[in-house]
Amino acid sequence: MYGTVYGSTLNERWEVTKQQVIEAANVRKNYRGGTEGAGLNGFDLEVTAGTVTGLLGPNGAGKTTAVRILSTLLKLDSGTASVAGYDVSRQGAEVRRRIGLVGQYAAIDEVLTGRQNLVMFGRLNHLGHTKSVRRADELLERFSLTAAAGQSVGKYSGGMRRRLDLAASLIVAPTVLFVDEPTTGLDPAGRLEVWTAIRQLVDNGTTVLLTTQYLEEADQLANRISMLKDGKVVAEGTPDALKAQLGSDWLDLVLVDPAEVTQVLGLAEPITNGEIKVEGNRVSIPVKDRTRALTIMANSLHEARIEPEDITLRRPTLDEVFLHLTGASA
Amino acid sequence: MTALGWAIADGWTITRRALTHWRMQPGLMLFAWFFPVLMLLIFGSLLGGAMETPEGSSYYELLVPGIFALTMLFGLEGTMTAVTQDKDKGVTDRFRSLPMSSAAVVLGRCMADMLDTIVALAVLTGAGLALGWRWHDGLPSALAAFGLLLLLRFALLWVGIFIGLSVKNAQSITAVQVLVWPVGFLSSAFVATSTMPAWLGTIAQWNPLSAAATASRTLFGNPDPSTTATWIGSHSVLMAIIAPLVLTAIFLPLSAYRYRTLSH
């Protein structure tokens, strides 16, 4: 599908590597008013073909701004960004031909039926009528919307709208799909529907850049995560690598009697390498050597005749990584 | 296909979307098309009896072209609402992220709204004829009048697109919807401007809506005392051509600029 691409040194370079589908370096964007959206402040990103990259950050970190710049909806002030080897500032039309965009709102016509929407977007992708209809039916099938295809979108549930929105962005199989906060405002069932749909995309080889403020979502869907704060990437890596950056696993103890907490803190002294957290009768102990810590603690508890309600070892959650890296207070 | 070819093809796809809306929401469309008839009946029957008309002619002779012009002004709301909704819902962003012709979105809106206006004019013409309104100077002249009315609608389309793209959200549209009324009343749509206090009449005369109302009366052969009262009145046809062109010259580039630099 890249056969029709000529010229442009940037693109030639991409043809050779074919690795980085998205490259952004030191991108800056300031909104004059300051209220319209969060700016970017030296934003860097590299996305490898065939992966899901999660852009994770709180509201106002600049996630949407980054997506809007990469999808050519917004001009950057300085820095460089390319998608599929095309410069977003100078070769917008080429970029648009290779991307799909799923924005924060389901960008579909609520009066039209699901099928009418997809056929319209097919025609606007210049597929021609017959092909548009065929493609619409394929996509409706794939996103389990065939039964509702003839219904006006106004009657769809939130999850159905999102799935139709995803379908609309896949009419011409895009090289990169931008998905901006796909499950914001959805109920848990709708969220699961959308997650399943996104996993299917990846199975089909689409490169996805996903923004989310839900750590769980990034953990579930993304191969790599870039954590964004104040318009800048503050950490980047696989979810596991990011968790490992915190350095420790946690030994969680739930005690029957809160009065035992002080005693347990004493027992934890030899095995911990960080700051122990206490929440009511729950004690979280950061530990370095998982098995050794567990064995020692189990023995000490036994000797002290403390019978905890629960004792577990766990990796740090992304929440903890996130709070740690962004310096936000829990 | 050439760029122009795609602009037209894509524009037609967008127009068809609007036509599908008509089919999916027939009640809404019928209401929109019959609303001007309702106004015609309210103003004609309720207030018409108290109107002094030249040489004892029916008030409908004056009112029907006025309501024609007013309908062009009210069309502004439809354009604005459609544009703002698309912007709010992200549909405009999706269009902008597609490899389609960027002129097509506006072109499609334009075609759809003009078709909508033609239907509204046809319905209103039927109602006017049923109430005894006639054109007196032959069909070509009458068609010229309709042409001037559509020219005004075309100009207001760009005003509507510009406002629609500029407002923050759909709620802001309400403010504009209210403002449309004084603009409508401060014109020759309901009464000849020559019957107003001089200073008010002067303001009303310069309203592009007055130019369209008075000019179409002139072309339909319907009496309008203001045509002989002042220079603008007697040059209403010229004004009805120039005013929309000026509006278009201002708001078309502004709309194009807004569309290109949308940052939601």
Contacts between the chains, C-beta under 8 A, distances in Angstrom:
chain1	res1	chain2	res2	distance
A	31	B	263	7.5
A	36	B	263	6.3
A	37	B	263	7.4
A	68	B	263	7.7
A	71	B	97	5.3
A	72	B	96	8.0
A	72	B	97	7.0
A	73	B	93	5.9
A	73	B	96	5.9
A	73	B	97	6.3
A	73	B	262	7.5
A	73	B	263	7.9
A	74	B	263	5.7
A	93	B	99	6.6
A	96	B	97	5.9
A	96	B	98	6.5
A	96	B	99	4.9
A	97	B	99	4.4
A	99	B	97	6.7
A	100	B	97	7.9
A	101	B	93	7.0
A	101	B	94	6.5
A	101	B	97	4.3
A	103	B	90	4.2
A	103	B	93	5.5
A	103	B	94	7.1
A	104	B	90	7.0
A	105	B	88	7.6
A	105	B	89	5.5
A	105	B	90	4.2
A	106	B	89	7.6
A	106	B	90	7.4
A	107	B	89	6.1
A	107	B	90	3.5
A	107	B	91	5.0
A	107	B	93	6.2
A	107	B	94	4.1
A	108	B	89	7.8
A	108	B	91	7.1
A	108	B	94	8.0
A	109	B	17	6.5
A	109	B	91	6.4
A	110	B	89	7.4
A	111	B	20	7.5
A	111	B	21	5.0
A	111	B	24	5.1
A	111	B	25	6.3
A	112	B	17	6.8
A	112	B	20	5.9
A	112	B	21	7.6
A	112	B	24	7.0
A	116	B	20	6.0
A	120	B	13	6.1
A	120	B	16	7.6
A	120	B	17	5.6
A	121	B	94	7.5
A	121	B	98	7.3
A	123	B	10	7.8
A	123	B	13	4.5
A	124	B	10	5.9
A	124	B	13	5.7
A	124	B	14	7.9
A	124	B	95	7.1
A	124	B	98	5.2
A	124	B	100	4.5
A	124	B	104	7.8
A	125	B	98	6.2
A	125	B	99	6.8
A	125	B	100	7.4
A	126	B	6	7.2
A	126	B	99	7.1
A	126	B	100	7.3
A	152	B	24	6.3
A	168	B	94	7.2
A	169	B	94	7.8
